């Protein structure tokens, strides 16, 4: 079976399943996202372990990340939940590092293994606030759906514009094929995409929708570069093979983990 066939079958399976989980009820959509973030933390820990000697944290890192992510579900107790998750994370990392990590690798090990739960759980977990509550509906999750589809929209047009007009490399050491022309084209078409669907998804004005389009297309491309840098640094082609033919969760949702929470922050500010 060719790689293209595997990619098509994987995509045709994952897309309807994801839509069903988002549609069915709050618990299925939250469960899907918490699971994806936990897998991403496992991938992060695996790649860090390739470069920094010490315990691999492939079991503990997803658990610590999940603690941060769940704090966004229990928003009524959010501050206490985050403080508890942070205290547990720091205590576990310090205890493991003092017991098992050589002094030469101590601080890089702590910093890199702490960055996964913080970035993916504490920051990335904020996307749960875009998913809303309710059974058998897409309406409450409209913001999440538009942000997620907007990421794919931006990636697609960045690729097309890069192929047609790309001459100036954006970050050749990280992703040699990305160009400034592609990034600008992806951002332009994403602004149009959000301007059209923003009133349904965000219930905001045209000006705010243009701001959101700029913000999450730029942040999404930055998130893509961040994950590419981690893979290149670790010497990994893909973060994993969770999605056959497509790579891992970090490969598919790298843009969302940075851009989705930014949209949530902007919407929180706009709505007071």
N, C-alpha and C positions, 0 to 999 in steps of 0.2 A: 504494500500500500504506500503510495507516494506521500511526501510530507504535505503537499497541497490538499490531498484528499483527507488526511488526518486533521488538518486545520479546519476544513469545511465541516466535517462531521462534528468536531469538538465545538465549533462555534454554533452550529445548528442545534446542538444539545444544550449548551450552557445558556444561550440567550433566552429561550422560552422558559427554562427552569428558573432563571433569575427573575424574569417578569412575573412568573407565577408566585414566587416567594414574596416579592414586593407587593403584589396585589392581594394575597390571601388575608393576612392580618399582621398586627404589630409584631407579634412574636416571631413570625417567619421572616419578616424583613430585618428585624433586629438580629435574629439568630444568624441570618446569612452574612450580615456585615461584620458581626463580632467574629464569626468563623473565618471570614476572609482576612481580617486584621490579625487574628492569631496565626494563621498560616504565613502571612507576610512577616510577622515577627520571627517565626521559625526560619524563614528564608534569610532574613537579615542576620540572625545569629550564625547560621551556617557559613555565610560569606565572610563575616567578621572572623570566624574561627580559622579560616584559611590563611589569615595574615597575622593574627595575634595569638601567641601561645597561651594556653590556659584552658580551664573548663569551657566546653563548647556552648553551654547554655541553651541548647536546642529544645530542651523540655521546659526549663524554667522561664525563658524569655517570653514564650507565648502566654504563660500563666500570668506573669507580671504585666504584660501588655493588656491582657483581657481585664485585669483589675481596673486599669485606667479607662478602658473602653466602656465598661459597665457603669462607671461613674456618670457617663452622659445619659444613661437610661434613667438613673435615679437622680434626676436633676433637682428634686426638692431637697435632697440631702447632698447636693453636688460638692460643696466645699469640704464637708466632712469626709465624703467618699474619696475625693482626690487626695486630701491630706493623708488618709489611711493608706491608699494605694501607693503614694509617694514614700511614706515611711517604710512600708513593707519592701518596696523596691530597693531603696537605699540600704536597708538592713541586710537584705539577702545578698546584694552585690558586694557590699563591704565584707560581710562574713565569708562569702565564698572566695573573694580575692585575697583576703589576709591568710586564709587557710591553704589555698591551692595555687595562687599565682606568684610567679617569681617577681622580685622587686623591680627588675628591669622592665617588666611588662605590666606592672600594676596599674598605673594611671591610664595608659592607652586601653587596657582591657576594660577597666571600669567605665571610661568615657564612651567607648564604642558599644559596649553591651547595654549601657544605660540609655544611649541615644535611640535604640530601637523602641523600647516601651514608651519613651517620652514622645518621640516623633509620631509613631504609628498609633499609640493608644491615647495619649493625652491630647495631642493635636489632631491626628487623623480620625480618632474616635468621634470628633465633633460632627462628622457627617451624619451620625445617627439623628442629630437634631433636625436634619433636612427630611427625614423619612416619615415623620408624623405618626399619628395613631389612627386606628380605624380598620374595619374588616372589609374585605372584598372591594377595594377601591384603589385607584391610582391617584385620586385627587389630593389626598393628604401627603402623598409622596411626590407630588409634581416637581417640587424644587430639586429633589434628589435625581429624578428621572432626567430633567433638563440639564443639570450639571453633568451627570454621567454621559448622556448622549452628546452633550456639548464638547466633552473631552475627546470623544471619538471623532466628532465633526472637525474639531481643531486639528487633530492629528492627521486626518485624511487630507484636508486642504493644505496643511503645511507640507505634506509629502508631495501633493500635486504641484503646488506652487514652487517648491524646491526643485522638482524635476524639470519644470518648464523654464524657470527664471533664475534658479539658484546659481550664484557666482561667488558669494562671499561666505566663507565658512564661519559658523557661529562659535563652535567649541571643538576644534579639530582633534584635540587630545582625548576628548570624552566621547564625542559622537561625530565622526568625520563626515557623515552624510547630511547633517543638519546645516542649514544656511539661514542667513538673516532674511533673505527674500521669502523663504518658506515660512519662517516664524511670523513675518509681517502679514503674509497672505492668510495663514491660519487664523491669526488674530482678527483680521478684517472680516472674514466670513463668519467667525464665531460671534462677533458683535452683531451682525445681521441676524444670525440664528437666535441669539438671546433677545434681541429687540422684537422679534416676531413672537417668540414663545414666552417671554418674560411676564407679560400681563397675566397669563394663565398660571404660570408656575410660581411667580414671586409676588404678584399683585402690587407691582411697583410701576413708577412712571418710566417714560422713554429714557430720560436722562440717567436714572438709576440703572436701568437695564443695560445701557451703553457702558456705564461704569463697571457693572458686573461682568459684562462680556470681555472687557479689557482685562479686568483683574483676574478672572479665572482662566483665561487663555494664556496670559503671561505666567501666572503661577503654575498652571498645568504643564507648560513647556519646561519651566524650571524644575518641577518635580520629576519630569521625565529625565532631564539631564542629571539630577541628583542620583537617581537610581542607576543610570548608565555609568556614572562615575564610580559608584560603589561596586558594580559588576566588573568594570575595567580594573579597578584597584585590587579586587579579589581574584581576578583572572577567571571569571565565570562568564560563559556565553549567555546563559539564562539564569534567573534566580532559582528556578526549579523546573520540574515538568508536571506540575499539578494540572495544567491545561495542555493536553497533548497537542503538539504542533504550535502552541502559542507561548509556551514558557510557564512562568509562575504568576502568583498573585501580584508581586511587585512589578512584573513586566506588563501586566494588564491594567493595574490600578495605580501605577506610580503617579500619574497626573492627578487623580482624584484625591490622594492622601494629602497633597499640599493645597490644591485648589478648593476642594469641597469645604473644608473648615474656614477658608478665607471668605467664601460666599456666606457661610453661616454668620461670621463675625460682622460682615457688611450689613446683612439683613437685620441683625440684632440692633446695630447702631441706627439704621434707617427707621426701624419700627419702634425705637425707644426702649 
